[in-house]
């Protein structure tokens, strides 16, 4: 139920509404719904496509933040990680689980964190031109992007179940018939970062325009490992072709093909061990809630409460030699002797159809294709077709303990592929009634090491072992069919009701095993549901929108297949003794309420949005380790079934732009989120707190980790004429990210931080643009993100010592960018 905290946010939003310039607007509006006369300082109206149609951002009853191509250029946004700094309540980090780098990144909205993320179970979706993509968010260049929309809250109505908590949609440029092009070079001597891109577009034949873009981007290595290797270098090169065809005035077709390759070095991810950095000793007591009641327990090992210290960034960036003596585990036999780590990694019998790799780092290939067609049947009816395909193949070799110790190297591979088609039929005669109906089909394939891999351990149980670990391949296929639609009706000139919904059927087929040769039989699960979104809008004029929106989203459930592999009488007895475990877990559901105000005032020179939200997340997944003695067979079992929990998110999202004068522009954004567990069992601390198997930490009331309560950004830009040939511009951007927790126990934190970026540009009438820039100008030092993890560098290792794996803030970087457009 909506509690007192939500009423507080509603009150805040209502107060802001009452005190805002809307009162003046309502009093002085000459005609309800009339367009306000635009003055010389009016902001350009931003058009978004969050509801599969082009409309003003003010009209949409959703929490949306849009970045135009000019915004991306002025703010120096070249990747999605930087974008997230400017988008409050959006959290994107390349450290998806405990894996560093761009292997399995995670998108999170409004503090919605999950323990283990996979590309098919993300709570946030990523799309390009409305086509969902798997795992490639870090690899897509901004070279041909016209606009980025960050849409918070459930978005399955138009984008499917992959947008459980929100969506990020890139809209690419549409080529024009005018012949034009450009080239830009960006170089920073600080770490050797560089970027080169160029494009050319124009009319190929009558009614057919094309744009060809090529780019190469390198983020230099800001850190050096103790073994002399470089840490943090990322390279992406690619090409894209966009073709726009308008054979008649009524038919338009746009298609895009893009190909890119990633070639990264060793990551800058680092481990902070609590065995060294701690203020809680082994034997210290703590009182905790568990699934078996309140218990007084003691820490079995050192722990840290408070802020993680800032330490030197380092891990192994190069391979090292190891001595094989005797037969290692995992049924792999080698003659005794000295082997390079790469030799042992190459013993893996399968590695998928992914790029080869012979260094610590990452290699990936991304292919993207989309086709968007629109046919104007008449002035009132439109038929739209959308089809897409994308494939990403990735290989990674990483230092999994993320320390200088020669303890653990892992080789992983992951194949992701998806197809989608969609047709929409729209009616809009500029009257009171508007509607849309559509149908969609999609299929996604995931195969590879999501959280496992082929491992080389030096110190596991005191010796050298290599081969498959306990984590297995994750082979998942999900086929979806959906029917969606929308009805929008204006009861009066001021009040509008919108009803949107999607009926979707999913078939999920999963298999598991340590290798492709050992994959288990497929387990098929079928789901169907109707996902609604209802909005009520009050629009006293064209520049004001007050709305209340309710929406739902679902994620497929899971199946505890390990209960099929044991005696069924024993399985039934286990379920009877542990009522919090089910053989089939239900779907994850999200119910979201949003109350918002959007308004343009002062003759269009100011635009702002204020949204209060409340969400209930049910069925969120966790897992726990049980020991069980089967009375029917006398067999002891170790079981790790999936369990269900719940949490609540509530907060505020605000954004605004103010064109103070023709020269001065101000932008701001702010997000506040309280994301708390209502009921959730965590197995992660069982050994740390000395809990027996089957007893888990109950985290009710704790904050979900890794996302801050407060985040925000403010930017100020000035543009003016220097002389008859040159203009100049100056910009300052300040972003803030609040304190975050590293885990569900809520004892260890990552400090808040602010990043200041400055730029000074000069623009010549000939098309030459020169910009000097500084990122993180104050050289803020610390961690961008982090999460609890086991210390695998200890020798011998018994999986008990703990710490946190962290990703550092990028140090200060200065550079110059030169561009020429013709």
Order of alpha helices (4+ residues) and beta strands (2+ residues): alpha-alpha-beta-beta-beta-alpha-alpha-beta-beta-beta-beta-beta-alpha-beta-beta-beta-beta-beta-beta-beta-beta-beta-beta-beta-beta-beta-beta-alpha-beta-beta-beta-beta-beta-beta-beta-beta-beta-beta-alpha-beta-beta-beta-beta-beta-beta-beta-beta-beta-beta-beta-beta-beta-beta-beta-beta-beta
